[in-house]
Amino acid sequence: MCAMKLTGATIVALSSMFQTAHAGETPNVDWGGKMYAHWGLDVSDMGTDSEESPAQEFEVDRLYLTAKSDITDEVSIRVTTDAGRTDDAKLELFLKYAYIETAVNSDIKVRLGAAATPWIGKTEKFWGHRFVAKSFTDSQNLLSSSDLGVHAEGGHKGGLITWQAGLMNGEGSGSLDDDPAKSAQARVSVDPLASNEGQKLPISLFVAQDLFNLADDDPSTMFAGGTGWSGGPAVIWFEGVMEKEGERTGQGYSATAVAKVPKVANLFFRLDNFDPDIETESDLRTAMLGGVSRQFVKGVLGALSVEHSSSETVDENGRSDTECETGVFARMEARF
């Protein structure tokens, strides 16, 4: 109840500030949006004795609507809604980002609210095919792309050094922050090619640490590192992650390559491999995808991909098995 009152008081205070800042003015709000959609065909049983017709689907994966407004020269606000399929199979609208941002100086910004976390956005932007697949740590449910808290980011020396850090809920912006537990996350990146137009060579390190956990919860510590190269005809990205929670240690990696044929198409391939517990056998999770993508008009991208995933399991009798899924997908991103 106290948290609800505090939230309400904060909203009232912010609203008053916005009204004062725009007294006698019409607020300038920039609107934008982005949609991911796909058609998929399950070919997992192709070549087997199964007589069932393969499953296929049309789906809207995500729909983002964004509003941004400058309150003053130093203060701005952003709200981004998201629509996706929930556990009860309904397409529902929910909040992705909602934060107020202030510029400390020309190099550093601070955000309060639900904002992007330090690692996922960096990797998604680099390989440029989020509409095909989530980033590695997001797809493995290791990190959330948005979370509630205090966030800061900065860039220095013309982009040679960039960083982002925050103290946040740790469960993602879609979860209720109703306990003392928090997560401290930080990333630092160095790009020796930052001054070279058209080329990038980021080298990034990331750490996340649970804080103030309840007595019966083991705190989680995560380390990640990544590097890649982007320039001219290709994009290459590799990242590795290690997570420790109590006696359990998980680790994995993701490797991505994109070959560009200017004004024609892009060829892409990605391999993900994650072991949730290196001391336990038969729990490896692997995903591979490859295909071709193309920008048809400004703001509209399409991709045709083949995607395969496998996960090792152990039944109640101790027998190991591997569950596999393979699909062919036509995917689309539309920005407006």
Phi and psi restraints in degrees (value plus and minus 20) as a CYANA .aco file:
   2 CYS   PHI     -80.2   -40.2
   2 CYS   PSI     -59.8   -19.8
   3 ALA   PHI     -84.5   -44.5
   3 ALA   PSI     -58.3   -18.3
   4 MET   PHI     -85.2   -45.2
   4 MET   PSI     -61.5   -21.5
   5 LYS   PHI     -84.6   -44.6
   5 LYS   PSI     -61.7   -21.7
   6 LEU   PHI     -82.9   -42.9
   6 LEU   PSI     -62.4   -22.4
   7 THR   PHI     -82.1   -42.1
   7 THR   PSI     -63.9   -23.9
   8 GLY   PHI     -82.7   -42.7
   8 GLY   PSI     -63.1   -23.1
   9 ALA   PHI     -83.3   -43.3
   9 ALA   PSI     -58.9   -18.9
  10 THR   PHI     -83.5   -43.5
  10 THR   PSI     -63.4   -23.4
  11 ILE   PHI     -81.9   -41.9
  11 ILE   PSI     -63.8   -23.8
  12 VAL   PHI     -81.4   -41.4
  12 VAL   PSI     -63.9   -23.9
  13 ALA   PHI     -83.1   -43.1
  13 ALA   PSI     -63.9   -23.9
  14 LEU   PHI     -84.2   -44.2
  14 LEU   PSI     -62.1   -22.1
  15 SER   PHI     -80.1   -40.1
  15 SER   PSI     -62.5   -22.5
  16 SER   PHI     -82.8   -42.8
  16 SER   PSI     -60.8   -20.8
  17 MET   PHI     -84.3   -44.3
  17 MET   PSI     -63.1   -23.1
  18 PHE   PHI     -82.7   -42.7
  18 PHE   PSI     -61.8   -21.8
  19 GLN   PHI     -84.2   -44.2
  19 GLN   PSI     -59.4   -19.4
  20 THR   PHI     -86.1   -46.1
  20 THR   PSI     -61.4   -21.4
  21 ALA   PHI     -84.5   -44.5
  21 ALA   PSI     -50.7   -10.7
  22 HIS   PHI    -127.9   -87.9
  22 HIS   PSI      -2.6    37.4
  23 ALA   PHI     -76.9   -36.9
  23 ALA   PSI     106.0   146.0
  24 GLY   PHI      57.5    97.5
  24 GLY   PSI     -14.9    25.1
  25 GLU   PHI    -144.1  -104.1
  25 GLU   PSI     140.2   180.2
  26 THR   PHI    -117.9   -77.9
  26 THR   PSI      98.3   138.3
  27 PRO   PHI     -77.7   -37.7
  27 PRO   PSI     118.5   158.5
  28 ASN   PHI    -112.2   -72.2
  28 ASN   PSI      89.7   129.7
  29 VAL   PHI    -133.6   -93.6
  29 VAL   PSI     104.5   144.5
  30 ASP   PHI    -114.8   -74.8
  30 ASP   PSI     108.1   148.1
  31 TRP   PHI    -130.4   -90.4
  31 TRP   PSI     127.5   167.5
  32 GLY   PHI    -179.8  -139.8
  32 GLY   PSI     150.0   190.0
  33 GLY   PHI    -179.5  -139.5
  33 GLY   PSI     147.9   187.9
  34 LYS   PHI    -174.9  -134.9
  34 LYS   PSI     118.3   158.3
  35 MET   PHI    -151.7  -111.7
  35 MET   PSI     117.6   157.6
  36 TYR   PHI    -134.1   -94.1
  36 TYR   PSI     114.0   154.0
  37 ALA   PHI    -165.7  -125.7
  37 ALA   PSI     140.6   180.6
  38 HIS   PHI    -174.9  -134.9
  38 HIS   PSI     140.6   180.6
  39 TRP   PHI    -138.7   -98.7
  39 TRP   PSI     114.8   154.8
  40 GLY   PHI    -153.3  -113.3
  40 GLY   PSI     126.9   166.9
  41 LEU   PHI    -146.6  -106.6
  41 LEU   PSI     101.6   141.6
  42 ASP   PHI    -102.1   -62.1
  42 ASP   PSI      94.4   134.4
  43 VAL   PHI    -133.3   -93.3
  43 VAL   PSI       2.2    42.2
  44 SER   PHI     -78.2   -38.2
  44 SER   PSI     -55.9   -15.9
  45 ASP   PHI    -115.9   -75.9
  45 ASP   PSI     -14.0    26.0
  46 MET   PHI     -83.2   -43.2
  46 MET   PSI     112.4   152.4
  47 GLY   PHI      69.0   109.0
  47 GLY   PSI     -18.8    21.2
  48 THR   PHI    -122.7   -82.7
  48 THR   PSI    -195.3  -155.3
  49 ASP   PHI    -106.1   -66.1
  49 ASP   PSI     -15.5    24.5
  50 SER   PHI     -83.1   -43.1
  50 SER   PSI     113.8   153.8
  51 GLU   PHI    -119.1   -79.1
  51 GLU   PSI     -21.3    18.7
  52 GLU   PHI     -96.9   -56.9
  52 GLU   PSI     125.2   165.2
  53 SER   PHI     -90.1   -50.1
  53 SER   PSI     121.1   161.1
  54 PRO   PHI     -85.2   -45.2
  54 PRO   PSI     121.3   161.3
  55 ALA   PHI     -90.2   -50.2
  55 ALA   PSI     125.1   165.1
  56 GLN   PHI    -163.9  -123.9
  56 GLN   PSI     138.4   178.4
  57 GLU   PHI    -173.1  -133.1
  57 GLU   PSI     131.0   171.0
  58 PHE   PHI    -128.2   -88.2
  58 PHE   PSI     117.7   157.7
  59 GLU   PHI    -170.7  -130.7
  59 GLU   PSI     123.8   163.8
  60 VAL   PHI    -116.5   -76.5
  60 VAL   PSI      90.8   130.8
  61 ASP   PHI     -97.0   -57.0
  61 ASP   PSI     -65.3   -25.3
  62 ARG   PHI    -171.7  -131.7
  62 ARG   PSI     127.9   167.9
  63 LEU   PHI    -160.8  -120.8
  63 LEU   PSI      91.5   131.5
  64 TYR   PHI    -126.4   -86.4
  64 TYR   PSI     113.0   153.0
  65 LEU   PHI    -142.0  -102.0
  65 LEU   PSI     106.5   146.5
  66 THR   PHI    -143.8  -103.8
  66 THR   PSI     115.6   155.6
  67 ALA   PHI    -143.7  -103.7
  67 ALA   PSI     110.0   150.0
  68 LYS   PHI    -147.6  -107.6
  68 LYS   PSI     122.4   162.4
  69 SER   PHI    -166.9  -126.9
  69 SER   PSI     115.4   155.4
  70 ASP   PHI    -107.7   -67.7
  70 ASP   PSI      96.4   136.4
  71 ILE   PHI     -98.3   -58.3
  71 ILE   PSI     -66.4   -26.4
  72 THR   PHI    -157.6  -117.6
  72 THR   PSI    -192.8  -152.8
  73 ASP   PHI     -86.1   -46.1
  73 ASP   PSI     -45.6    -5.6
  74 GLU   PHI    -126.7   -86.7
  74 GLU   PSI     -36.6     3.4
  75 VAL   PHI    -139.8   -99.8
  75 VAL   PSI     113.4   153.4
  76 SER   PHI    -161.0  -121.0
  76 SER   PSI     148.7   188.7
  77 ILE   PHI    -156.6  -116.6
  77 ILE   PSI     126.2   166.2
  78 ARG   PHI    -156.7  -116.7
  78 ARG   PSI     117.6   157.6
  79 VAL   PHI    -151.8  -111.8
  79 VAL   PSI     107.1   147.1
  80 THR   PHI    -148.3  -108.3
  80 THR   PSI     100.9   140.9
  81 THR   PHI    -112.2   -72.2
  81 THR   PSI     138.1   178.1
  82 ASP   PHI    -155.1  -115.1
  82 ASP   PSI     123.8   163.8
  83 ALA   PHI    -147.9  -107.9
  83 ALA   PSI     113.7   153.7
  84 GLY   PHI    -182.2  -142.2
  84 GLY   PSI     156.9   196.9
  85 ARG   PHI    -100.0   -60.0
  85 ARG   PSI     108.8   148.8
  86 THR   PHI    -115.0   -75.0
  86 THR   PSI     159.9   199.9
  87 ASP   PHI     -82.9   -42.9
  87 ASP   PSI     -47.3    -7.3
  88 ASP   PHI    -113.8   -73.8
  88 ASP   PSI      -0.3    39.7
  89 ALA   PHI      52.5    92.5
  89 ALA   PSI      -6.3    33.7
  90 LYS   PHI    -116.8   -76.8
  90 LYS   PSI     126.1   166.1
  91 LEU   PHI    -101.7   -61.7
  91 LEU   PSI      96.4   136.4
  92 GLU   PHI    -148.4  -108.4
  92 GLU   PSI     135.4   175.4
  93 LEU   PHI    -115.6   -75.6
  93 LEU   PSI     114.7   154.7
  94 PHE   PHI    -167.7  -127.7
  94 PHE   PSI     157.6   197.6
  95 LEU   PHI    -115.4   -75.4
  95 LEU   PSI     111.5   151.5
  96 LYS   PHI    -119.5   -79.5
  96 LYS   PSI     -78.1   -38.1
  97 TYR   PHI    -147.0  -107.0
  97 TYR   PSI     123.4   163.4
  98 ALA   PHI    -179.0  -139.0
  98 ALA   PSI      80.5   120.5
  99 TYR   PHI    -170.3  -130.3
  99 TYR   PSI     137.5   177.5
 100 ILE   PHI    -125.5   -85.5
 100 ILE   PSI     116.7   156.7
 101 GLU   PHI    -143.6  -103.6
 101 GLU   PSI     116.8   156.8
 102 THR   PHI    -147.8  -107.8
 102 THR   PSI     119.5   159.5
 103 ALA   PHI    -109.6   -69.6
 103 ALA   PSI      95.0   135.0
 104 VAL   PHI     -88.3   -48.3
 104 VAL   PSI     -63.7   -23.7
 105 ASN   PHI    -176.1  -136.1
 105 ASN   PSI    -185.7  -145.7
 106 SER   PHI     -89.6   -49.6
 106 SER   PSI     -34.0     6.0
 107 ASP   PHI    -128.2   -88.2
 107 ASP   PSI     -41.7    -1.7
 108 ILE   PHI    -147.1  -107.1
 108 ILE   PSI     115.6   155.6
 109 LYS   PHI    -145.4  -105.4
 109 LYS   PSI     127.1   167.1
 110 VAL   PHI    -144.1  -104.1
 110 VAL   PSI     116.0   156.0
 111 ARG   PHI    -144.2  -104.2
 111 ARG   PSI     123.0   163.0
 112 LEU   PHI    -145.6  -105.6
 112 LEU   PSI     100.6   140.6
 113 GLY   PHI     114.3   154.3
 113 GLY   PSI    -173.1  -133.1
 114 ALA   PHI    -109.4   -69.4
 114 ALA   PSI      91.5   131.5
 115 ALA   PHI    -158.6  -118.6
 115 ALA   PSI     151.4   191.4
 116 ALA   PHI     -85.4   -45.4
 116 ALA   PSI     121.0   161.0
 117 THR   PHI    -104.2   -64.2
 117 THR   PSI     144.7   184.7
 118 PRO   PHI     -86.9   -46.9
 118 PRO   PSI     -51.6   -11.6
 119 TRP   PHI    -118.4   -78.4
 119 TRP   PSI     -67.9   -27.9
 120 ILE   PHI     -81.6   -41.6
 120 ILE   PSI     -66.7   -26.7
 121 GLY   PHI     -80.6   -40.6
 121 GLY   PSI     -54.2   -14.2
 122 LYS   PHI     -83.6   -43.6
 122 LYS   PSI     -65.0   -25.0
 123 THR   PHI     -94.2   -54.2
 123 THR   PSI     -58.9   -18.9
 124 GLU   PHI     -82.8   -42.8
 124 GLU   PSI     -63.8   -23.8
 125 LYS   PHI     -85.1   -45.1
 125 LYS   PSI     -53.4   -13.4
 126 PHE   PHI     -90.0   -50.0
 126 PHE   PSI     -64.8   -24.8
 127 TRP   PHI    -107.4   -67.4
 127 TRP   PSI     -37.5     2.5
 128 GLY   PHI      54.5    94.5
 128 GLY   PSI      -4.8    35.2
 129 HIS   PHI    -149.6  -109.6
 129 HIS   PSI      25.6    65.6
 130 ARG   PHI     -79.4   -39.4
 130 ARG   PSI     -51.3   -11.3
 131 PHE   PHI     -88.8   -48.8
 131 PHE   PSI     -36.2     3.8
 132 VAL   PHI    -107.2   -67.2
 132 VAL   PSI     -64.0   -24.0
 133 ALA   PHI    -178.2  -138.2
 133 ALA   PSI     129.4   169.4
 134 LYS   PHI     -85.2   -45.2
 134 LYS   PSI     143.3   183.3
 135 SER   PHI     -86.4   -46.4
 135 SER   PSI     144.3   184.3
 136 PHE   PHI     -77.3   -37.3
 136 PHE   PSI     -73.1   -33.1
 137 THR   PHI     -88.2   -48.2
 137 THR   PSI     -47.5    -7.5
 138 ASP   PHI     -94.2   -54.2
 138 ASP   PSI     -65.0   -25.0
 139 SER   PHI     -86.0   -46.0
 139 SER   PSI     -47.5    -7.5
 140 GLN   PHI    -111.4   -71.4
 140 GLN   PSI     -13.2    26.8
 141 ASN   PHI      37.9    77.9
 141 ASN   PSI      14.5    54.5
 142 LEU   PHI    -108.4   -68.4
 142 LEU   PSI     -54.0   -14.0
 143 LEU   PHI    -158.2  -118.2
 143 LEU   PSI     139.0   179.0
 144 SER   PHI    -125.1   -85.1
 144 SER   PSI     127.8   167.8
 145 SER   PHI     -99.5   -59.5
 145 SER   PSI     -39.7     0.3
 146 SER   PHI    -157.8  -117.8
 146 SER   PSI     123.1   163.1
 147 ASP   PHI    -173.4  -133.4
 147 ASP   PSI     136.6   176.6
 148 LEU   PHI    -105.0   -65.0
 148 LEU   PSI     112.8   152.8
 149 GLY   PHI     141.3   181.3
 149 GLY   PSI    -178.8  -138.8
 150 VAL   PHI    -127.9   -87.9
 150 VAL   PSI     107.3   147.3
 151 HIS   PHI    -146.9  -106.9
 151 HIS   PSI     127.4   167.4
 152 ALA   PHI    -161.5  -121.5
 152 ALA   PSI     126.2   166.2
 153 GLU   PHI    -167.9  -127.9
 153 GLU   PSI     136.9   176.9
 154 GLY   PHI    -176.0  -136.0
 154 GLY   PSI     141.7   181.7
 155 GLY   PHI    -160.2  -120.2
 155 GLY   PSI     118.3   158.3
 156 HIS   PHI    -158.7  -118.7
 156 HIS   PSI     138.6   178.6
 157 LYS   PHI      35.4    75.4
 157 LYS   PSI      23.5    63.5
 158 GLY   PHI      45.9    85.9
 158 GLY   PSI       9.6    49.6
 159 GLY   PHI      73.8   113.8
 159 GLY   PSI     -20.0    20.0
 160 LEU   PHI     -80.3   -40.3
 160 LEU   PSI     -60.8   -20.8
 161 ILE   PHI    -144.7  -104.7
 161 ILE   PSI     107.1   147.1
 162 THR   PHI    -150.5  -110.5
 162 THR   PSI     133.8   173.8
 163 TRP   PHI    -173.6  -133.6
 163 TRP   PSI     141.1   181.1
 164 GLN   PHI    -172.9  -132.9
 164 GLN   PSI     120.1   160.1
 165 ALA   PHI    -169.1  -129.1
 165 ALA   PSI     138.6   178.6
 166 GLY   PHI    -189.1  -149.1
 166 GLY   PSI     138.1   178.1
 167 LEU   PHI    -133.4   -93.4
 167 LEU   PSI      97.7   137.7
 168 MET   PHI    -162.3  -122.3
 168 MET   PSI     153.6   193.6
 169 ASN   PHI     -74.0   -34.0
 169 ASN   PSI     -68.5   -28.5
 170 GLY   PHI      78.3   118.3
 170 GLY   PSI     -31.2     8.8
 171 GLU   PHI    -130.9   -90.9
 171 GLU   PSI     -15.8    24.2
 172 GLY   PHI      74.4   114.4
 172 GLY   PSI     136.9   176.9
 173 SER   PHI     -89.0   -49.0
 173 SER   PSI     -33.6     6.4
 174 GLY   PHI    -106.4   -66.4
 174 GLY   PSI     -20.4    19.6
 175 SER   PHI    -129.1   -89.1
 175 SER   PSI     127.3   167.3
 176 LEU   PHI     -93.5   -53.5
 176 LEU   PSI     108.5   148.5
 177 ASP   PHI    -110.8   -70.8
 177 ASP   PSI      65.2   105.2
 178 ASP   PHI    -144.3  -104.3
 178 ASP   PSI       2.7    42.7
 179 ASP   PHI    -164.3  -124.3
 179 ASP   PSI     150.1   190.1
 180 PRO   PHI     -88.6   -48.6
 180 PRO   PSI     -40.2    -0.2
 181 ALA   PHI     -82.7   -42.7
 181 ALA   PSI     117.1   157.1
 182 LYS   PHI    -158.8  -118.8
 182 LYS   PSI     150.7   190.7
 183 SER   PHI    -149.5  -109.5
 183 SER   PSI     108.8   148.8
 184 ALA   PHI    -120.0   -80.0
 184 ALA   PSI     104.8   144.8
 185 GLN   PHI    -149.7  -109.7
 185 GLN   PSI     124.5   164.5
 186 ALA   PHI    -172.6  -132.6
 186 ALA   PSI     124.0   164.0
 187 ARG   PHI    -155.3  -115.3
 187 ARG   PSI     122.0   162.0
 188 VAL   PHI    -151.3  -111.3
 188 VAL   PSI     117.3   157.3
 189 SER   PHI    -150.1  -110.1
 189 SER   PSI     121.7   161.7
 190 VAL   PHI    -144.0  -104.0
 190 VAL   PSI     109.5   149.5
 191 ASP   PHI    -145.4  -105.4
 191 ASP   PSI      79.0   119.0
 192 PRO   PHI     -86.6   -46.6
 192 PRO   PSI     -33.4     6.6
 193 LEU   PHI    -122.6   -82.6
 193 LEU   PSI      -3.7    36.3
 194 ALA   PHI     -78.0   -38.0
 194 ALA   PSI     -52.0   -12.0
 195 SER   PHI    -103.7   -63.7
 195 SER   PSI     -27.6    12.4
 196 ASN   PHI    -110.4   -70.4
 196 ASN   PSI      93.6   133.6
 197 GLU   PHI     -84.4   -44.4
 197 GLU   PSI     110.3   150.3
 198 GLY   PHI      67.8   107.8
 198 GLY   PSI     -20.3    19.7
 199 GLN   PHI    -152.5  -112.5
 199 GLN   PSI     126.1   166.1
 200 LYS   PHI    -160.1  -120.1
 200 LYS   PSI     123.7   163.7
 201 LEU   PHI    -162.2  -122.2
 201 LEU   PSI      46.5    86.5
 202 PRO   PHI     -92.9   -52.9
 202 PRO   PSI     120.4   160.4
 203 ILE   PHI    -144.2  -104.2
 203 ILE   PSI      93.7   133.7
 204 SER   PHI    -144.2  -104.2
 204 SER   PSI     122.7   162.7
 205 LEU   PHI    -146.5  -106.5
 205 LEU   PSI     124.5   164.5
 206 PHE   PHI    -161.1  -121.1
 206 PHE   PSI     124.9   164.9
 207 VAL   PHI    -161.9  -121.9
 207 VAL   PSI     122.1   162.1
 208 ALA   PHI    -153.6  -113.6
 208 ALA   PSI     113.8   153.8
 209 GLN   PHI    -154.5  -114.5
 209 GLN   PSI     104.8   144.8
 210 ASP   PHI     -90.4   -50.4
 210 ASP   PSI     121.3   161.3
 211 LEU   PHI    -150.3  -110.3
 211 LEU   PSI     133.0   173.0
 212 PHE   PHI      38.1    78.1
 212 PHE   PSI      15.6    55.6
 213 ASN   PHI     -87.3   -47.3
 213 ASN   PSI     133.4   173.4
 214 LEU   PHI     -86.1   -46.1
 214 LEU   PSI     139.0   179.0
 215 ALA   PHI     -78.8   -38.8
 215 ALA   PSI     -53.6   -13.6
 216 ASP   PHI    -114.9   -74.9
 216 ASP   PSI     -10.8    29.2
 217 ASP   PHI    -131.3   -91.3
 217 ASP   PSI     107.9   147.9
 218 ASP   PHI     -97.7   -57.7
 218 ASP   PSI     109.2   149.2
 219 PRO   PHI     -88.5   -48.5
 219 PRO   PSI     127.3   167.3
 220 SER   PHI    -125.0   -85.0
 220 SER   PSI     118.8   158.8
 221 THR   PHI    -143.3  -103.3
 221 THR   PSI     111.2   151.2
 222 MET   PHI    -150.8  -110.8
 222 MET   PSI     117.1   157.1
 223 PHE   PHI    -142.5  -102.5
 223 PHE   PSI     120.6   160.6
 224 ALA   PHI    -162.5  -122.5
 224 ALA   PSI     130.8   170.8
 225 GLY   PHI    -164.0  -124.0
 225 GLY   PSI     126.2   166.2
 226 GLY   PHI    -171.8  -131.8
 226 GLY   PSI     133.4   173.4
 227 THR   PHI    -170.7  -130.7
 227 THR   PSI     134.7   174.7
 228 GLY   PHI    -183.1  -143.1
 228 GLY   PSI     157.0   197.0
 229 TRP   PHI    -160.7  -120.7
 229 TRP   PSI     115.2   155.2
 230 SER   PHI    -153.9  -113.9
 230 SER   PSI     107.3   147.3
 231 GLY   PHI     156.7   196.7
 231 GLY   PSI     111.5   151.5
 232 GLY   PHI      39.6    79.6
 232 GLY   PSI    -134.7   -94.7
 233 PRO   PHI    -109.1   -69.1
 233 PRO   PSI     -16.1    23.9
 234 ALA   PHI    -171.3  -131.3
 234 ALA   PSI     136.6   176.6
 235 VAL   PHI    -153.3  -113.3
 235 VAL   PSI     109.6   149.6
 236 ILE   PHI    -149.3  -109.3
 236 ILE   PSI     114.3   154.3
 237 TRP   PHI    -162.7  -122.7
 237 TRP   PSI     116.2   156.2
 238 PHE   PHI    -155.9  -115.9
 238 PHE   PSI     115.7   155.7
 239 GLU   PHI    -160.1  -120.1
 239 GLU   PSI     129.4   169.4
 240 GLY   PHI    -149.3  -109.3
 240 GLY   PSI     131.0   171.0
 241 VAL   PHI    -160.9  -120.9
 241 VAL   PSI     125.7   165.7
 242 MET   PHI    -155.6  -115.6
 242 MET   PSI     111.4   151.4
 243 GLU   PHI    -145.1  -105.1
 243 GLU   PSI     112.8   152.8
 244 LYS   PHI    -144.4  -104.4
 244 LYS   PSI     106.6   146.6
 245 GLU   PHI    -159.1  -119.1
 245 GLU   PSI      87.9   127.9
 246 GLY   PHI      43.1    83.1
 246 GLY   PSI    -146.2  -106.2
 247 GLU   PHI    -106.9   -66.9
 247 GLU   PSI     -26.6    13.4
 248 ARG   PHI    -113.0   -73.0
 248 ARG   PSI     116.3   156.3
 249 THR   PHI    -147.7  -107.7
 249 THR   PSI     104.0   144.0
 250 GLY   PHI    -134.4   -94.4
 250 GLY   PSI     130.1   170.1
 251 GLN   PHI    -174.0  -134.0
 251 GLN   PSI     136.4   176.4
 252 GLY   PHI    -193.1  -153.1
 252 GLY   PSI    -197.3  -157.3
 253 TYR   PHI    -172.6  -132.6
 253 TYR   PSI     143.2   183.2
 254 SER   PHI    -160.7  -120.7
 254 SER   PSI     116.1   156.1
 255 ALA   PHI    -148.0  -108.0
 255 ALA   PSI     112.1   152.1
 256 THR   PHI    -152.9  -112.9
 256 THR   PSI     121.3   161.3
 257 ALA   PHI    -159.3  -119.3
 257 ALA   PSI     114.4   154.4
 258 VAL   PHI    -148.2  -108.2
 258 VAL   PSI     103.6   143.6
 259 ALA   PHI    -126.5   -86.5
 259 ALA   PSI     108.1   148.1
 260 LYS   PHI    -127.8   -87.8
 260 LYS   PSI     109.5   149.5
 261 VAL   PHI    -130.6   -90.6
 261 VAL   PSI      82.2   122.2
 262 PRO   PHI     -71.7   -31.7
 262 PRO   PSI     112.8   152.8
 263 LYS   PHI      45.2    85.2
 263 LYS   PSI     -10.5    29.5
 264 VAL   PHI    -138.9   -98.9
 264 VAL   PSI     -91.9   -51.9
 265 ALA   PHI    -189.1  -149.1
 265 ALA   PSI     151.7   191.7
 266 ASN   PHI    -139.2   -99.2
 266 ASN   PSI     119.7   159.7
 267 LEU   PHI    -125.5   -85.5
 267 LEU   PSI     113.2   153.2
 268 PHE   PHI    -155.0  -115.0
 268 PHE   PSI     132.2   172.2
 269 PHE   PHI    -167.4  -127.4
 269 PHE   PSI     122.3   162.3
 270 ARG   PHI    -165.6  -125.6
 270 ARG   PSI     120.5   160.5
 271 LEU   PHI    -147.7  -107.7
 271 LEU   PSI     103.6   143.6
 272 ASP   PHI    -135.0   -95.0
 272 ASP   PSI     120.1   160.1
 273 ASN   PHI    -163.9  -123.9
 273 ASN   PSI     102.0   142.0
 274 PHE   PHI    -160.5  -120.5
 274 PHE   PSI     111.6   151.6
 275 ASP   PHI    -133.1   -93.1
 275 ASP   PSI      87.8   127.8
 276 PRO   PHI     -84.0   -44.0
 276 PRO   PSI     -46.0    -6.0
 277 ASP   PHI    -167.9  -127.9
 277 ASP   PSI      87.2   127.2
 278 ILE   PHI     -90.3   -50.3
 278 ILE   PSI     -34.3     5.7
 279 GLU   PHI    -110.3   -70.3
 279 GLU   PSI     -27.1    12.9
 280 THR   PHI    -128.8   -88.8
 280 THR   PSI     113.4   153.4
 281 GLU   PHI    -103.6   -63.6
 281 GLU   PSI     137.1   177.1
 282 SER   PHI      41.4    81.4
 282 SER   PSI      28.1    68.1
 283 ASP   PHI    -156.6  -116.6
 283 ASP   PSI      -2.7    37.3
 284 LEU   PHI     -90.8   -50.8
 284 LEU   PSI     119.2   159.2
 285 ARG   PHI    -141.1  -101.1
 285 ARG   PSI     107.2   147.2
 286 THR   PHI    -150.3  -110.3
 286 THR   PSI     121.0   161.0
 287 ALA   PHI    -158.7  -118.7
 287 ALA   PSI     116.8   156.8
 288 MET   PHI    -151.4  -111.4
 288 MET   PSI     120.8   160.8
 289 LEU   PHI    -167.5  -127.5
 289 LEU   PSI     129.5   169.5
 290 GLY   PHI    -176.7  -136.7
 290 GLY   PSI     133.7   173.7
 291 GLY   PHI     154.8   194.8
 291 GLY   PSI    -180.1  -140.1
 292 VAL   PHI    -150.6  -110.6
 292 VAL   PSI     120.6   160.6
 293 SER   PHI    -151.9  -111.9
 293 SER   PSI     139.7   179.7
 294 ARG   PHI    -177.7  -137.7
 294 ARG   PSI     124.1   164.1
 295 GLN   PHI    -112.1   -72.1
 295 GLN   PSI      98.1   138.1
 296 PHE   PHI    -104.9   -64.9
 296 PHE   PSI     -68.4   -28.4
 297 VAL   PHI    -159.1  -119.1
 297 VAL   PSI     153.1   193.1
 298 LYS   PHI     -79.0   -39.0
 298 LYS   PSI     103.4   143.4
 299 GLY   PHI      69.6   109.6
 299 GLY   PSI     -24.7    15.3
 300 VAL   PHI    -143.4  -103.4
 300 VAL   PSI      97.4   137.4
 301 LEU   PHI    -139.2   -99.2
 301 LEU   PSI     128.0   168.0
 302 GLY   PHI    -153.3  -113.3
 302 GLY   PSI     136.6   176.6
 303 ALA   PHI    -168.4  -128.4
 303 ALA   PSI     123.7   163.7
 304 LEU   PHI    -137.1   -97.1
 304 LEU   PSI     101.6   141.6
 305 SER   PHI    -158.1  -118.1
 305 SER   PSI     135.4   175.4
 306 VAL   PHI    -133.0   -93.0
 306 VAL   PSI     108.1   148.1
 307 GLU   PHI    -149.0  -109.0
 307 GLU   PSI     110.4   150.4
 308 HIS   PHI    -150.5  -110.5
 308 HIS   PSI     115.1   155.1
 309 SER   PHI    -155.1  -115.1
 309 SER   PSI     129.3   169.3
 310 SER   PHI    -162.4  -122.4
 310 SER   PSI     126.3   166.3
 311 SER   PHI    -160.8  -120.8
 311 SER   PSI     112.1   152.1
 312 GLU   PHI    -104.0   -64.0
 312 GLU   PSI     118.6   158.6
 313 THR   PHI    -155.5  -115.5
 313 THR   PSI     142.7   182.7
 314 VAL   PHI    -148.1  -108.1
 314 VAL   PSI     105.7   145.7
 315 ASP   PHI    -101.0   -61.0
 315 ASP   PSI    -199.9  -159.9
 316 GLU   PHI     -85.8   -45.8
 316 GLU   PSI     -36.5     3.5
 317 ASN   PHI    -115.3   -75.3
 317 ASN   PSI     -15.5    24.5
 318 GLY   PHI      64.9   104.9
 318 GLY   PSI     -11.9    28.1
 319 ARG   PHI    -108.9   -68.9
 319 ARG   PSI     113.5   153.5
 320 SER   PHI    -107.9   -67.9
 320 SER   PSI     130.3   170.3
 321 ASP   PHI    -169.6  -129.6
 321 ASP   PSI     143.7   183.7
 322 THR   PHI    -145.9  -105.9
 322 THR   PSI     101.8   141.8
 323 GLU   PHI    -115.7   -75.7
 323 GLU   PSI     108.8   148.8
 324 CYS   PHI    -144.0  -104.0
 324 CYS   PSI     125.4   165.4
 325 GLU   PHI    -156.0  -116.0
 325 GLU   PSI     116.5   156.5
 326 THR   PHI    -154.4  -114.4
 326 THR   PSI     114.6   154.6
 327 GLY   PHI    -162.4  -122.4
 327 GLY   PSI     136.6   176.6
 328 VAL   PHI    -131.8   -91.8
 328 VAL   PSI     111.1   151.1
 329 PHE   PHI    -151.8  -111.8
 329 PHE   PSI     121.6   161.6
 330 ALA   PHI    -130.6   -90.6
 330 ALA   PSI      97.3   137.3
 331 ARG   PHI    -139.4   -99.4
 331 ARG   PSI     135.2   175.2
 332 MET   PHI    -162.3  -122.3
 332 MET   PSI     124.2   164.2
 333 GLU   PHI    -144.8  -104.8
 333 GLU   PSI     111.9   151.9
 334 ALA   PHI    -149.0  -109.0
 334 ALA   PSI     105.1   145.1
 335 ARG   PHI    -129.6   -89.6
 335 ARG   PSI     122.6   162.6
